[in-house]
Amino acid sequence: MKSWPIVAIAVSAMAAGAAFYFYRQQPPAPVAAPAPDVAAAQLVTTLPDFQLADRDGQVKSLQDWPDQALIVNFWATWCAPCRREIPLLQQLQRDHGSEGFQVIGIAVDFRDKVLAYADEMKIEYPLLIGEQEALDAAAAFGVEAVGFPFTVFSDRQGRIVTAHMGELTAAQASLILDAVRKVDSGSTSPEAARAGLELALAQLPSTPADAN
């Protein structure tokens, strides 16, 4: 399967030490963030097929949201940039859900912690939850070392348009969603959209203005 480089890495994730390794018997703890050369990691070009339990314990896959442009966000309750990013994801779902965009949160964390935090934050978009199996899901995208949060954007056909490692800003999200729209309309290809995004995103601040 053909692969391509990640086009954007948020410096905030590296500063926060958001990369992790998840151990089944111990609480997850952040370790040193991946080096900048993670940008050369190779991702698959289409959404991988894996299954995880949702908030109700029902097994789901990304293919359960057909004809949707997905915003697949990997996160954890202990990750500060992930927590800061959730309100933006909520807003993206509210503002763009009617266009066919669907946010899917994938929590690599203990189920009880995720459910409690989701209730506290009133997360409205679907969540898939797992420990090692959720980490395996991230690996299915071709990522060797994941910095949290990590977000993948696909078009309605399940083709990956781009991926962003680190905390997403509203300005970055706006550029990426516009690129996805162009891919969905057939006016550009995923490859051309990625090339354009790489240039456009490089001109934006890499961290939210209000990040602490």
C-alpha positions in Angstrom: 0.0 0.0 0.0 1.4 3.4 -1.0 2.3 5.8 1.9 3.1 9.4 2.4 4.7 11.7 4.9 2.8 13.5 7.7 2.6 17.2 6.6 2.4 18.9 10.0 3.7 18.5 13.6 2.6 20.8 16.3 5.5 22.0 18.5 3.1 22.1 21.5 3.0 18.3 21.5 6.7 18.0 21.7 6.9 20.6 24.5 4.2 18.9 26.5 5.9 15.5 26.2 2.7 14.0 24.8 4.1 10.9 23.2 3.5 7.7 25.1 3.8 4.0 25.4 0.8 2.3 26.9 1.2 -0.6 29.4 -1.8 -2.7 30.3 -1.1 -3.1 33.9 0.2 0.4 34.7 -1.5 3.8 34.3 -0.4 5.4 31.1 2.4 8.0 31.5 3.8 10.4 28.9 7.4 9.9 27.9 9.8 12.0 25.8 8.1 13.3 22.7 9.2 12.0 19.4 12.0 13.9 17.6 11.1 16.1 14.7 12.0 13.4 12.2 8.6 11.8 13.0 7.5 14.0 10.1 9.1 11.4 7.8 6.9 8.6 9.3 4.9 6.9 6.5 1.2 6.7 6.7 -1.2 4.6 4.8 -3.3 6.3 2.2 -6.7 5.0 3.2 -8.4 4.5 6.5 -7.3 1.2 8.1 -9.9 -1.3 9.3 -9.8 -2.0 13.0 -12.5 -2.4 15.7 -12.8 -0.8 19.1 -15.7 -0.5 21.6 -17.7 2.7 21.8 -19.0 4.4 24.9 -21.9 1.8 25.1 -19.5 -1.1 24.7 -20.6 -1.8 21.1 -17.8 -2.7 18.7 -17.3 -0.2 15.9 -14.9 0.5 13.1 -14.3 3.6 11.1 -16.2 2.0 8.2 -19.4 2.4 10.4 -19.5 6.1 9.2 -19.8 5.7 5.4 -19.8 8.7 3.1 -18.4 10.9 5.9 -15.2 12.9 5.8 -13.7 11.8 9.1 -11.7 13.7 11.6 -10.1 10.8 13.6 -8.5 12.2 16.8 -6.3 10.0 19.1 -6.1 11.3 22.6 -5.9 10.4 26.3 -7.3 11.8 29.5 -3.8 12.5 31.0 -2.7 14.5 27.9 -3.0 18.2 28.5 -2.9 19.3 24.8 -5.7 16.7 24.2 -7.9 18.2 26.9 -7.3 21.7 25.5 -8.2 20.5 22.0 -11.6 18.9 22.8 -13.6 22.1 22.8 -12.3 22.8 19.3 -13.3 19.3 18.1 -16.7 19.8 19.6 -17.1 23.1 17.7 -15.9 21.5 14.5 -18.5 18.8 14.8 -21.3 21.4 15.5 -20.2 23.7 12.7 -19.4 21.2 10.0 -21.4 18.0 10.8 -24.1 19.0 8.4 -21.5 19.2 5.6 -20.6 15.5 6.1 -17.7 15.9 8.5 -17.6 13.5 11.4 -15.3 13.7 14.4 -14.3 10.3 15.9 -12.3 10.4 19.1 -10.1 7.3 19.8 -9.1 7.3 23.5 -6.0 5.3 24.2 -6.7 5.0 27.9 -8.5 3.1 30.7 -12.2 2.9 29.9 -13.5 4.1 33.2 -11.3 7.2 33.0 -12.5 8.0 29.5 -16.2 7.6 30.3 -15.9 9.8 33.4 -14.0 12.5 31.5 -16.3 12.3 28.5 -19.3 12.9 30.8 -17.5 15.8 32.6 -16.7 17.5 29.2 -20.0 16.5 27.7 -18.3 15.2 24.6 -20.9 14.8 21.9 -19.0 13.1 19.1 -18.5 9.3 19.0 -15.7 7.8 21.0 -13.9 4.6 20.5 -11.9 3.3 23.5 -9.1 0.9 24.1 -5.8 0.3 25.8 -3.3 -1.7 23.7 -5.8 -2.3 21.0 -6.3 1.5 20.6 -2.5 1.9 20.4 -2.5 -0.9 17.7 -5.1 1.2 15.9 -2.7 4.1 15.8 0.0 1.8 14.5 -2.4 0.7 11.7 -2.0 4.2 10.3 1.7 3.5 9.8 2.8 5.6 12.8 5.8 4.2 14.7 5.8 6.8 17.5 2.7 8.8 18.2 2.6 12.2 19.9 -0.7 13.0 21.4 -3.0 14.4 20.3 -2.8 12.9 16.8 -5.5 13.7 14.2 -6.1 12.1 10.8 -8.4 13.7 8.2 -10.0 11.7 5.4 -12.4 12.4 2.6 -15.8 10.8 2.1 -14.1 7.9 0.2 -11.9 7.0 3.2 -8.8 8.4 1.5 -6.4 10.1 4.0 -5.9 13.7 3.0 -3.6 14.7 5.8 -2.5 14.0 9.4 -1.6 16.4 12.2 0.5 15.4 15.2 0.1 17.8 18.2 -2.6 20.2 19.3 -4.8 21.4 16.5 -5.6 25.2 16.1 -8.7 26.6 14.6 -6.7 28.2 11.8 -5.1 24.8 11.0 -8.4 23.0 11.1 -9.9 25.6 8.7 -7.2 25.1 6.1 -7.4 21.3 6.4 -11.2 21.1 6.1 -11.1 23.4 3.1 -8.5 21.0 1.5 -10.8 18.0 2.3 -13.7 19.8 0.6 -11.7 20.3 -2.5 -10.7 16.6 -2.6 -14.3 15.6 -2.1 -15.5 17.9 -4.9 -12.9 16.3 -7.3 -11.2 19.6 -7.9 -7.9 18.2 -6.5 -6.4 15.0 -5.5 -5.3 13.9 -2.0 -1.7 14.2 -3.1 -2.0 17.7 -4.4 -4.0 18.7 -1.4 -1.2 17.5 0.9 1.4 19.4 -1.0 -0.7 22.6 -0.8 -1.3 22.1 2.9 2.3 21.6 3.7 3.0 25.1 2.3 0.0 26.7 3.8 0.3 25.2 7.3 3.9 26.2 7.5 2.8 29.9 7.4 0.6 29.5 10.5 1.6 29.6 14.2 2.1 26.0 15.3 0.5 26.5 18.8 -2.8 28.0 20.0 -2.5 31.6 21.1 -4.0 30.8 24.5 -1.9 27.6 25.1 -0.2 27.6 28.5 
